[in-house]
Amino acid sequence: MIRVTIFDDNDSLRETLSLVFDATDDLIVTGTHPDALDAVACVQREQPDVILMDIDMPGRTGIEAVQLIRKQTTAPKILMLTVFEDVERIFSAISAGAVGYLLKKTPADKIIESIREVMSGGAAMTPSIALKVLDAFRSPTTQSNPYALTEKERDVLHRLVEGDSYKLIAYHCQISMGTVRTHIVNIYEKLHVNSKSEAVAKALKTGLFS
């Protein structure tokens, strides 16, 4: 049996998927949750083989939850199930440790196929999402800048990676300290991080300046 845990703030979707999965011979739902605030504890307790993870949930995004789960374990396969189709979130989810990305309009039978696929070592994606990923890799601009950072934001982030203080960044980029802070807030939002160290780590991990 494939053990499945669902994180999604849509009550109706959670209930529907639970009913469908439990009626499927090789699936069993080990837990359903309206948010991902206690995602790590839930995963440790329920020991799922596959996690279905929404992105936009109250208190903590699904991408943040994936990052936290991956710090603790690499065991469960994580499938994003979301309405978002933008390249930025797709790459953020995959970089965080997701092995698949499905849109919520995906029929239940296709979601079940995707669960089986990732359990067999595959990577499951809604066809339109797979095309976006391929297009991104064909585009040098998108590949080198998957988070859609502006030129000035890239300059500021590069300075952060180099270890510059806010004061030095302001001097080198010829902008005010207030503007530096504004750029950094935007960078955090686009990279889905919450601190300077996380931003630097993500820039290095994803090879933004390699």
Biotite code that builds the C-alpha atoms (Angstrom):
import biotite.structure as struc

atoms = struc.array([
    struc.Atom([0.000, 0.000, 0.000], chain_id="A", res_id=1, res_name="MET", atom_name="CA", element="C"),
    struc.Atom([1.165, 3.514, -0.814], chain_id="A", res_id=2, res_name="ILE", atom_name="CA", element="C"),
    struc.Atom([0.723, 5.802, 2.188], chain_id="A", res_id=3, res_name="ARG", atom_name="CA", element="C"),
    struc.Atom([-0.420, 9.322, 1.243], chain_id="A", res_id=4, res_name="VAL", atom_name="CA", element="C"),
    struc.Atom([-0.596, 12.504, 3.334], chain_id="A", res_id=5, res_name="THR", atom_name="CA", element="C"),
    struc.Atom([-2.382, 15.603, 2.010], chain_id="A", res_id=6, res_name="ILE", atom_name="CA", element="C"),
    struc.Atom([-1.675, 19.245, 2.916], chain_id="A", res_id=7, res_name="PHE", atom_name="CA", element="C"),
    struc.Atom([-4.285, 21.590, 1.401], chain_id="A", res_id=8, res_name="ASP", atom_name="CA", element="C"),
    struc.Atom([-6.486, 24.372, 2.762], chain_id="A", res_id=9, res_name="ASP", atom_name="CA", element="C"),
    struc.Atom([-9.342, 23.451, 0.407], chain_id="A", res_id=10, res_name="ASN", atom_name="CA", element="C"),
    struc.Atom([-11.598, 21.305, 2.624], chain_id="A", res_id=11, res_name="ASP", atom_name="CA", element="C"),
    struc.Atom([-13.649, 19.979, -0.274], chain_id="A", res_id=12, res_name="SER", atom_name="CA", element="C"),
    struc.Atom([-10.577, 18.917, -2.263], chain_id="A", res_id=13, res_name="LEU", atom_name="CA", element="C"),
    struc.Atom([-9.016, 17.178, 0.753], chain_id="A", res_id=14, res_name="ARG", atom_name="CA", element="C"),
    struc.Atom([-12.198, 15.242, 1.449], chain_id="A", res_id=15, res_name="GLU", atom_name="CA", element="C"),
    struc.Atom([-12.727, 14.299, -2.202], chain_id="A", res_id=16, res_name="THR", atom_name="CA", element="C"),
    struc.Atom([-9.166, 13.085, -2.697], chain_id="A", res_id=17, res_name="LEU", atom_name="CA", element="C"),
    struc.Atom([-9.278, 11.162, 0.584], chain_id="A", res_id=18, res_name="SER", atom_name="CA", element="C"),
    struc.Atom([-12.421, 9.321, -0.495], chain_id="A", res_id=19, res_name="LEU", atom_name="CA", element="C"),
    struc.Atom([-11.013, 8.545, -3.947], chain_id="A", res_id=20, res_name="VAL", atom_name="CA", element="C"),
    struc.Atom([-7.627, 7.405, -2.614], chain_id="A", res_id=21, res_name="PHE", atom_name="CA", element="C"),
    struc.Atom([-9.128, 5.217, 0.112], chain_id="A", res_id=22, res_name="ASP", atom_name="CA", element="C"),
    struc.Atom([-11.304, 3.556, -2.526], chain_id="A", res_id=23, res_name="ALA", atom_name="CA", element="C"),
    struc.Atom([-8.189, 2.703, -4.550], chain_id="A", res_id=24, res_name="THR", atom_name="CA", element="C"),
    struc.Atom([-6.690, -0.737, -3.901], chain_id="A", res_id=25, res_name="ASP", atom_name="CA", element="C"),
    struc.Atom([-3.060, 0.325, -3.501], chain_id="A", res_id=26, res_name="ASP", atom_name="CA", element="C"),
    struc.Atom([-3.501, 3.694, -1.706], chain_id="A", res_id=27, res_name="LEU", atom_name="CA", element="C"),
    struc.Atom([-4.229, 4.597, 1.900], chain_id="A", res_id=28, res_name="ILE", atom_name="CA", element="C"),
    struc.Atom([-4.563, 8.147, 3.283], chain_id="A", res_id=29, res_name="VAL", atom_name="CA", element="C"),
    struc.Atom([-2.449, 8.511, 6.424], chain_id="A", res_id=30, res_name="THR", atom_name="CA", element="C"),
    struc.Atom([-3.401, 12.122, 7.144], chain_id="A", res_id=31, res_name="GLY", atom_name="CA", element="C"),
    struc.Atom([-5.044, 15.288, 5.812], chain_id="A", res_id=32, res_name="THR", atom_name="CA", element="C"),
    struc.Atom([-4.171, 18.791, 6.985], chain_id="A", res_id=33, res_name="HIS", atom_name="CA", element="C"),
    struc.Atom([-5.567, 22.290, 6.203], chain_id="A", res_id=34, res_name="PRO", atom_name="CA", element="C"),
    struc.Atom([-2.151, 23.933, 6.613], chain_id="A", res_id=35, res_name="ASP", atom_name="CA", element="C"),
    struc.Atom([1.534, 23.056, 6.793], chain_id="A", res_id=36, res_name="ALA", atom_name="CA", element="C"),
    struc.Atom([2.402, 24.716, 10.099], chain_id="A", res_id=37, res_name="LEU", atom_name="CA", element="C"),
    struc.Atom([3.218, 21.348, 11.705], chain_id="A", res_id=38, res_name="ASP", atom_name="CA", element="C"),
    struc.Atom([4.217, 19.599, 8.491], chain_id="A", res_id=39, res_name="ALA", atom_name="CA", element="C"),
    struc.Atom([7.441, 18.090, 9.827], chain_id="A", res_id=40, res_name="VAL", atom_name="CA", element="C"),
    struc.Atom([5.747, 16.625, 12.913], chain_id="A", res_id=41, res_name="ALA", atom_name="CA", element="C"),
    struc.Atom([2.859, 15.306, 10.804], chain_id="A", res_id=42, res_name="CYS", atom_name="CA", element="C"),
    struc.Atom([5.239, 13.596, 8.394], chain_id="A", res_id=43, res_name="VAL", atom_name="CA", element="C"),
    struc.Atom([7.276, 12.076, 11.222], chain_id="A", res_id=44, res_name="GLN", atom_name="CA", element="C"),
    struc.Atom([4.094, 10.770, 12.843], chain_id="A", res_id=45, res_name="ARG", atom_name="CA", element="C"),
    struc.Atom([2.295, 9.521, 9.727], chain_id="A", res_id=46, res_name="GLU", atom_name="CA", element="C"),
    struc.Atom([5.309, 8.212, 7.764], chain_id="A", res_id=47, res_name="GLN", atom_name="CA", element="C"),
    struc.Atom([3.777, 8.744, 4.291], chain_id="A", res_id=48, res_name="PRO", atom_name="CA", element="C"),
    struc.Atom([5.339, 7.414, 1.115], chain_id="A", res_id=49, res_name="ASP", atom_name="CA", element="C"),
    struc.Atom([3.916, 10.325, -0.893], chain_id="A", res_id=50, res_name="VAL", atom_name="CA", element="C"),
    struc.Atom([2.923, 13.838, 0.162], chain_id="A", res_id=51, res_name="ILE", atom_name="CA", element="C"),
    struc.Atom([0.500, 16.001, -1.817], chain_id="A", res_id=52, res_name="LEU", atom_name="CA", element="C"),
    struc.Atom([1.411, 19.604, -0.990], chain_id="A", res_id=53, res_name="MET", atom_name="CA", element="C"),
    struc.Atom([-0.526, 22.766, -1.817], chain_id="A", res_id=54, res_name="ASP", atom_name="CA", element="C"),
    struc.Atom([1.504, 25.984, -2.143], chain_id="A", res_id=55, res_name="ILE", atom_name="CA", element="C"),
    struc.Atom([-0.722, 28.807, -0.906], chain_id="A", res_id=56, res_name="ASP", atom_name="CA", element="C"),
    struc.Atom([-1.797, 27.899, 2.634], chain_id="A", res_id=57, res_name="MET", atom_name="CA", element="C"),
    struc.Atom([-2.278, 30.012, 5.780], chain_id="A", res_id=58, res_name="PRO", atom_name="CA", element="C"),
    struc.Atom([0.745, 30.462, 8.022], chain_id="A", res_id=59, res_name="GLY", atom_name="CA", element="C"),
    struc.Atom([3.329, 28.673, 5.889], chain_id="A", res_id=60, res_name="ARG", atom_name="CA", element="C"),
    struc.Atom([3.647, 28.086, 2.158], chain_id="A", res_id=61, res_name="THR", atom_name="CA", element="C"),
    struc.Atom([3.939, 24.589, 0.778], chain_id="A", res_id=62, res_name="GLY", atom_name="CA", element="C"),
    struc.Atom([7.373, 25.396, -0.625], chain_id="A", res_id=63, res_name="ILE", atom_name="CA", element="C"),
    struc.Atom([8.603, 26.414, 2.838], chain_id="A", res_id=64, res_name="GLU", atom_name="CA", element="C"),
    struc.Atom([7.138, 23.187, 4.218], chain_id="A", res_id=65, res_name="ALA", atom_name="CA", element="C"),
    struc.Atom([8.963, 21.123, 1.586], chain_id="A", res_id=66, res_name="VAL", atom_name="CA", element="C"),
    struc.Atom([12.247, 22.780, 2.584], chain_id="A", res_id=67, res_name="GLN", atom_name="CA", element="C"),
    struc.Atom([11.652, 21.959, 6.264], chain_id="A", res_id=68, res_name="LEU", atom_name="CA", element="C"),
    struc.Atom([10.631, 18.372, 5.530], chain_id="A", res_id=69, res_name="ILE", atom_name="CA", element="C"),
    struc.Atom([13.701, 17.837, 3.348], chain_id="A", res_id=70, res_name="ARG", atom_name="CA", element="C"),
    struc.Atom([15.961, 19.028, 6.178], chain_id="A", res_id=71, res_name="LYS", atom_name="CA", element="C"),
    struc.Atom([14.639, 16.110, 8.228], chain_id="A", res_id=72, res_name="GLN", atom_name="CA", element="C"),
    struc.Atom([14.145, 13.355, 5.659], chain_id="A", res_id=73, res_name="THR", atom_name="CA", element="C"),
    struc.Atom([14.504, 12.540, 1.978], chain_id="A", res_id=74, res_name="THR", atom_name="CA", element="C"),
    struc.Atom([12.171, 9.548, 2.207], chain_id="A", res_id=75, res_name="ALA", atom_name="CA", element="C"),
    struc.Atom([8.682, 10.737, 1.162], chain_id="A", res_id=76, res_name="PRO", atom_name="CA", element="C"),
    struc.Atom([8.062, 11.689, -2.441], chain_id="A", res_id=77, res_name="LYS", atom_name="CA", element="C"),
    struc.Atom([6.555, 15.191, -2.511], chain_id="A", res_id=78, res_name="ILE", atom_name="CA", element="C"),
    struc.Atom([4.087, 16.185, -5.224], chain_id="A", res_id=79, res_name="LEU", atom_name="CA", element="C"),
    struc.Atom([2.994, 19.812, -5.416], chain_id="A", res_id=80, res_name="MET", atom_name="CA", element="C"),
    struc.Atom([-0.742, 20.179, -6.105], chain_id="A", res_id=81, res_name="LEU", atom_name="CA", element="C"),
    struc.Atom([-1.535, 23.812, -6.828], chain_id="A", res_id=82, res_name="THR", atom_name="CA", element="C"),
    struc.Atom([-3.220, 26.414, -9.017], chain_id="A", res_id=83, res_name="VAL", atom_name="CA", element="C"),
    struc.Atom([0.035, 28.270, -9.681], chain_id="A", res_id=84, res_name="PHE", atom_name="CA", element="C"),
    struc.Atom([1.640, 27.847, -13.101], chain_id="A", res_id=85, res_name="GLU", atom_name="CA", element="C"),
    struc.Atom([4.472, 30.417, -12.966], chain_id="A", res_id=86, res_name="ASP", atom_name="CA", element="C"),
    struc.Atom([8.032, 29.288, -13.636], chain_id="A", res_id=87, res_name="VAL", atom_name="CA", element="C"),
    struc.Atom([9.293, 30.915, -10.434], chain_id="A", res_id=88, res_name="GLU", atom_name="CA", element="C"),
    struc.Atom([7.185, 28.722, -8.158], chain_id="A", res_id=89, res_name="ARG", atom_name="CA", element="C"),
    struc.Atom([7.794, 25.616, -10.271], chain_id="A", res_id=90, res_name="ILE", atom_name="CA", element="C"),
    struc.Atom([11.570, 25.988, -9.943], chain_id="A", res_id=91, res_name="PHE", atom_name="CA", element="C"),
    struc.Atom([11.313, 26.943, -6.260], chain_id="A", res_id=92, res_name="SER", atom_name="CA", element="C"),
    struc.Atom([9.310, 23.798, -5.519], chain_id="A", res_id=93, res_name="ALA", atom_name="CA", element="C"),
    struc.Atom([11.688, 21.538, -7.427], chain_id="A", res_id=94, res_name="ILE", atom_name="CA", element="C"),
    struc.Atom([14.720, 23.208, -5.843], chain_id="A", res_id=95, res_name="SER", atom_name="CA", element="C"),
    struc.Atom([13.163, 22.681, -2.408], chain_id="A", res_id=96, res_name="ALA", atom_name="CA", element="C"),
    struc.Atom([12.856, 18.948, -3.033], chain_id="A", res_id=97, res_name="GLY", atom_name="CA", element="C"),
    struc.Atom([9.550, 18.238, -4.779], chain_id="A", res_id=98, res_name="ALA", atom_name="CA", element="C"),
    struc.Atom([9.584, 15.439, -7.375], chain_id="A", res_id=99, res_name="VAL", atom_name="CA", element="C"),
    struc.Atom([6.445, 16.504, -9.193], chain_id="A", res_id=100, res_name="GLY", atom_name="CA", element="C"),
    struc.Atom([4.197, 19.465, -9.905], chain_id="A", res_id=101, res_name="TYR", atom_name="CA", element="C"),
    struc.Atom([0.489, 19.012, -10.662], chain_id="A", res_id=102, res_name="LEU", atom_name="CA", element="C"),
    struc.Atom([-2.250, 21.563, -11.221], chain_id="A", res_id=103, res_name="LEU", atom_name="CA", element="C"),
    struc.Atom([-5.423, 21.234, -9.169], chain_id="A", res_id=104, res_name="LYS", atom_name="CA", element="C"),
    struc.Atom([-7.480, 20.854, -12.321], chain_id="A", res_id=105, res_name="LYS", atom_name="CA", element="C"),
    struc.Atom([-5.769, 17.476, -12.819], chain_id="A", res_id=106, res_name="THR", atom_name="CA", element="C"),
    struc.Atom([-8.400, 14.681, -12.691], chain_id="A", res_id=107, res_name="PRO", atom_name="CA", element="C"),
    struc.Atom([-8.222, 12.363, -9.669], chain_id="A", res_id=108, res_name="ALA", atom_name="CA", element="C"),
    struc.Atom([-7.285, 9.350, -11.802], chain_id="A", res_id=109, res_name="ASP", atom_name="CA", element="C"),
    struc.Atom([-4.310, 11.264, -13.221], chain_id="A", res_id=110, res_name="LYS", atom_name="CA", element="C"),
    struc.Atom([-3.233, 12.249, -9.696], chain_id="A", res_id=111, res_name="ILE", atom_name="CA", element="C"),
    struc.Atom([-3.329, 8.570, -8.739], chain_id="A", res_id=112, res_name="ILE", atom_name="CA", element="C"),
    struc.Atom([-1.211, 7.725, -11.803], chain_id="A", res_id=113, res_name="GLU", atom_name="CA", element="C"),
    struc.Atom([1.256, 10.434, -10.759], chain_id="A", res_id=114, res_name="SER", atom_name="CA", element="C"),
    struc.Atom([1.491, 9.016, -7.236], chain_id="A", res_id=115, res_name="ILE", atom_name="CA", element="C"),
    struc.Atom([2.334, 5.605, -8.668], chain_id="A", res_id=116, res_name="ARG", atom_name="CA", element="C"),
    struc.Atom([4.784, 7.191, -11.098], chain_id="A", res_id=117, res_name="GLU", atom_name="CA", element="C"),
    struc.Atom([6.824, 8.959, -8.411], chain_id="A", res_id=118, res_name="VAL", atom_name="CA", element="C"),
    struc.Atom([6.818, 5.787, -6.311], chain_id="A", res_id=119, res_name="MET", atom_name="CA", element="C"),
    struc.Atom([8.421, 4.061, -9.299], chain_id="A", res_id=120, res_name="SER", atom_name="CA", element="C"),
    struc.Atom([11.162, 6.675, -9.407], chain_id="A", res_id=121, res_name="GLY", atom_name="CA", element="C"),
    struc.Atom([9.620, 8.999, -11.970], chain_id="A", res_id=122, res_name="GLY", atom_name="CA", element="C"),
    struc.Atom([8.884, 12.721, -11.916], chain_id="A", res_id=123, res_name="ALA", atom_name="CA", element="C"),
    struc.Atom([5.245, 13.656, -12.452], chain_id="A", res_id=124, res_name="ALA", atom_name="CA", element="C"),
    struc.Atom([4.149, 16.929, -14.025], chain_id="A", res_id=125, res_name="MET", atom_name="CA", element="C"),
    struc.Atom([1.002, 18.286, -15.588], chain_id="A", res_id=126, res_name="THR", atom_name="CA", element="C"),
    struc.Atom([1.807, 18.473, -19.351], chain_id="A", res_id=127, res_name="PRO", atom_name="CA", element="C"),
    struc.Atom([1.525, 22.277, -19.454], chain_id="A", res_id=128, res_name="SER", atom_name="CA", element="C"),
    struc.Atom([3.958, 22.521, -16.521], chain_id="A", res_id=129, res_name="ILE", atom_name="CA", element="C"),
    struc.Atom([6.414, 20.161, -18.223], chain_id="A", res_id=130, res_name="ALA", atom_name="CA", element="C"),
    struc.Atom([6.345, 22.427, -21.291], chain_id="A", res_id=131, res_name="LEU", atom_name="CA", element="C"),
    struc.Atom([7.092, 25.478, -19.141], chain_id="A", res_id=132, res_name="LYS", atom_name="CA", element="C"),
    struc.Atom([10.080, 23.673, -17.631], chain_id="A", res_id=133, res_name="VAL", atom_name="CA", element="C"),
    struc.Atom([11.379, 22.707, -21.079], chain_id="A", res_id=134, res_name="LEU", atom_name="CA", element="C"),
    struc.Atom([10.899, 26.261, -22.343], chain_id="A", res_id=135, res_name="ASP", atom_name="CA", element="C"),
    struc.Atom([12.758, 27.592, -19.319], chain_id="A", res_id=136, res_name="ALA", atom_name="CA", element="C"),
    struc.Atom([15.746, 25.365, -20.040], chain_id="A", res_id=137, res_name="PHE", atom_name="CA", element="C"),
    struc.Atom([15.716, 26.443, -23.685], chain_id="A", res_id=138, res_name="ARG", atom_name="CA", element="C"),
    struc.Atom([15.755, 30.108, -22.641], chain_id="A", res_id=139, res_name="SER", atom_name="CA", element="C"),
    struc.Atom([19.199, 31.299, -21.482], chain_id="A", res_id=140, res_name="PRO", atom_name="CA", element="C"),
    struc.Atom([17.634, 34.266, -19.697], chain_id="A", res_id=141, res_name="THR", atom_name="CA", element="C"),
    struc.Atom([15.160, 32.187, -17.722], chain_id="A", res_id=142, res_name="THR", atom_name="CA", element="C"),
    struc.Atom([17.683, 29.470, -16.984], chain_id="A", res_id=143, res_name="GLN", atom_name="CA", element="C"),
    struc.Atom([20.168, 31.941, -15.517], chain_id="A", res_id=144, res_name="SER", atom_name="CA", element="C"),
    struc.Atom([17.421, 33.952, -13.797], chain_id="A", res_id=145, res_name="ASN", atom_name="CA", element="C"),
    struc.Atom([14.568, 31.548, -12.911], chain_id="A", res_id=146, res_name="PRO", atom_name="CA", element="C"),
    struc.Atom([13.273, 33.837, -10.151], chain_id="A", res_id=147, res_name="TYR", atom_name="CA", element="C"),
    struc.Atom([12.656, 36.811, -12.460], chain_id="A", res_id=148, res_name="ALA", atom_name="CA", element="C"),
    struc.Atom([14.951, 39.110, -10.484], chain_id="A", res_id=149, res_name="LEU", atom_name="CA", element="C"),
    struc.Atom([15.461, 42.588, -11.873], chain_id="A", res_id=150, res_name="THR", atom_name="CA", element="C"),
    struc.Atom([18.988, 43.661, -12.805], chain_id="A", res_id=151, res_name="GLU", atom_name="CA", element="C"),
    struc.Atom([19.279, 45.744, -9.632], chain_id="A", res_id=152, res_name="LYS", atom_name="CA", element="C"),
    struc.Atom([17.937, 42.899, -7.469], chain_id="A", res_id=153, res_name="GLU", atom_name="CA", element="C"),
    struc.Atom([20.552, 40.582, -8.979], chain_id="A", res_id=154, res_name="ARG", atom_name="CA", element="C"),
    struc.Atom([23.244, 43.161, -8.195], chain_id="A", res_id=155, res_name="ASP", atom_name="CA", element="C"),
    struc.Atom([22.077, 43.414, -4.583], chain_id="A", res_id=156, res_name="VAL", atom_name="CA", element="C"),
    struc.Atom([21.840, 39.630, -4.187], chain_id="A", res_id=157, res_name="LEU", atom_name="CA", element="C"),
    struc.Atom([25.302, 39.196, -5.708], chain_id="A", res_id=158, res_name="HIS", atom_name="CA", element="C"),
    struc.Atom([26.646, 41.638, -3.131], chain_id="A", res_id=159, res_name="ARG", atom_name="CA", element="C"),
    struc.Atom([24.935, 39.649, -0.365], chain_id="A", res_id=160, res_name="LEU", atom_name="CA", element="C"),
    struc.Atom([26.604, 36.488, -1.670], chain_id="A", res_id=161, res_name="VAL", atom_name="CA", element="C"),
    struc.Atom([29.946, 38.315, -1.617], chain_id="A", res_id=162, res_name="GLU", atom_name="CA", element="C"),
    struc.Atom([29.326, 39.135, 2.056], chain_id="A", res_id=163, res_name="GLY", atom_name="CA", element="C"),
    struc.Atom([28.805, 42.894, 1.732], chain_id="A", res_id=164, res_name="ASP", atom_name="CA", element="C"),
    struc.Atom([26.969, 44.816, 4.440], chain_id="A", res_id=165, res_name="SER", atom_name="CA", element="C"),
    struc.Atom([23.865, 46.863, 3.571], chain_id="A", res_id=166, res_name="TYR", atom_name="CA", element="C"),
    struc.Atom([26.043, 49.981, 3.735], chain_id="A", res_id=167, res_name="LYS", atom_name="CA", element="C"),
    struc.Atom([28.563, 48.557, 1.253], chain_id="A", res_id=168, res_name="LEU", atom_name="CA", element="C"),
    struc.Atom([25.764, 47.390, -1.035], chain_id="A", res_id=169, res_name="ILE", atom_name="CA", element="C"),
    struc.Atom([24.306, 50.902, -1.033], chain_id="A", res_id=170, res_name="ALA", atom_name="CA", element="C"),
    struc.Atom([27.736, 52.330, -1.875], chain_id="A", res_id=171, res_name="TYR", atom_name="CA", element="C"),
    struc.Atom([28.580, 49.876, -4.667], chain_id="A", res_id=172, res_name="HIS", atom_name="CA", element="C"),
    struc.Atom([25.102, 49.967, -6.237], chain_id="A", res_id=173, res_name="CYS", atom_name="CA", element="C"),
    struc.Atom([24.816, 53.741, -5.785], chain_id="A", res_id=174, res_name="GLN", atom_name="CA", element="C"),
    struc.Atom([21.442, 53.537, -4.041], chain_id="A", res_id=175, res_name="ILE", atom_name="CA", element="C"),
    struc.Atom([20.149, 54.517, -0.599], chain_id="A", res_id=176, res_name="SER", atom_name="CA", element="C"),
    struc.Atom([19.986, 52.176, 2.398], chain_id="A", res_id=177, res_name="MET", atom_name="CA", element="C"),
    struc.Atom([16.192, 52.316, 2.188], chain_id="A", res_id=178, res_name="GLY", atom_name="CA", element="C"),
    struc.Atom([16.300, 51.184, -1.439], chain_id="A", res_id=179, res_name="THR", atom_name="CA", element="C"),
    struc.Atom([18.669, 48.355, -0.491], chain_id="A", res_id=180, res_name="VAL", atom_name="CA", element="C"),
    struc.Atom([16.144, 47.152, 2.095], chain_id="A", res_id=181, res_name="ARG", atom_name="CA", element="C"),
    struc.Atom([13.314, 47.363, -0.449], chain_id="A", res_id=182, res_name="THR", atom_name="CA", element="C"),
    struc.Atom([15.293, 45.293, -2.948], chain_id="A", res_id=183, res_name="HIS", atom_name="CA", element="C"),
    struc.Atom([16.115, 42.712, -0.272], chain_id="A", res_id=184, res_name="ILE", atom_name="CA", element="C"),
    struc.Atom([12.438, 42.374, 0.704], chain_id="A", res_id=185, res_name="VAL", atom_name="CA", element="C"),
    struc.Atom([11.619, 41.752, -2.975], chain_id="A", res_id=186, res_name="ASN", atom_name="CA", element="C"),
    struc.Atom([14.482, 39.251, -3.291], chain_id="A", res_id=187, res_name="ILE", atom_name="CA", element="C"),
    struc.Atom([13.250, 37.306, -0.238], chain_id="A", res_id=188, res_name="TYR", atom_name="CA", element="C"),
    struc.Atom([9.742, 37.173, -1.702], chain_id="A", res_id=189, res_name="GLU", atom_name="CA", element="C"),
    struc.Atom([10.900, 35.986, -5.134], chain_id="A", res_id=190, res_name="LYS", atom_name="CA", element="C"),
    struc.Atom([13.276, 33.363, -3.715], chain_id="A", res_id=191, res_name="LEU", atom_name="CA", element="C"),
    struc.Atom([10.727, 32.271, -1.081], chain_id="A", res_id=192, res_name="HIS", atom_name="CA", element="C"),
    struc.Atom([13.201, 32.756, 1.774], chain_id="A", res_id=193, res_name="VAL", atom_name="CA", element="C"),
    struc.Atom([13.074, 34.640, 5.065], chain_id="A", res_id=194, res_name="ASN", atom_name="CA", element="C"),
    struc.Atom([16.656, 35.616, 5.835], chain_id="A", res_id=195, res_name="SER", atom_name="CA", element="C"),
    struc.Atom([19.940, 36.762, 4.341], chain_id="A", res_id=196, res_name="LYS", atom_name="CA", element="C"),
    struc.Atom([21.563, 33.375, 4.985], chain_id="A", res_id=197, res_name="SER", atom_name="CA", element="C"),
    struc.Atom([18.698, 31.540, 3.232], chain_id="A", res_id=198, res_name="GLU", atom_name="CA", element="C"),
    struc.Atom([18.906, 33.912, 0.251], chain_id="A", res_id=199, res_name="ALA", atom_name="CA", element="C"),
    struc.Atom([22.664, 33.403, -0.066], chain_id="A", res_id=200, res_name="VAL", atom_name="CA", element="C"),
    struc.Atom([22.320, 29.623, 0.300], chain_id="A", res_id=201, res_name="ALA", atom_name="CA", element="C"),
    struc.Atom([19.627, 29.479, -2.377], chain_id="A", res_id=202, res_name="LYS", atom_name="CA", element="C"),
    struc.Atom([21.641, 31.654, -4.769], chain_id="A", res_id=203, res_name="ALA", atom_name="CA", element="C"),
    struc.Atom([24.629, 29.342, -4.363], chain_id="A", res_id=204, res_name="LEU", atom_name="CA", element="C"),
    struc.Atom([22.587, 26.116, -4.519], chain_id="A", res_id=205, res_name="LYS", atom_name="CA", element="C"),
    struc.Atom([20.782, 27.123, -7.705], chain_id="A", res_id=206, res_name="THR", atom_name="CA", element="C"),
    struc.Atom([23.930, 28.503, -9.341], chain_id="A", res_id=207, res_name="GLY", atom_name="CA", element="C"),
    struc.Atom([22.539, 31.984, -9.952], chain_id="A", res_id=208, res_name="LEU", atom_name="CA", element="C"),
    struc.Atom([26.025, 33.448, -10.196], chain_id="A", res_id=209, res_name="PHE", atom_name="CA", element="C"),
    struc.Atom([28.040, 30.461, -11.392], chain_id="A", res_id=210, res_name="SER", atom_name="CA", element="C"),
])
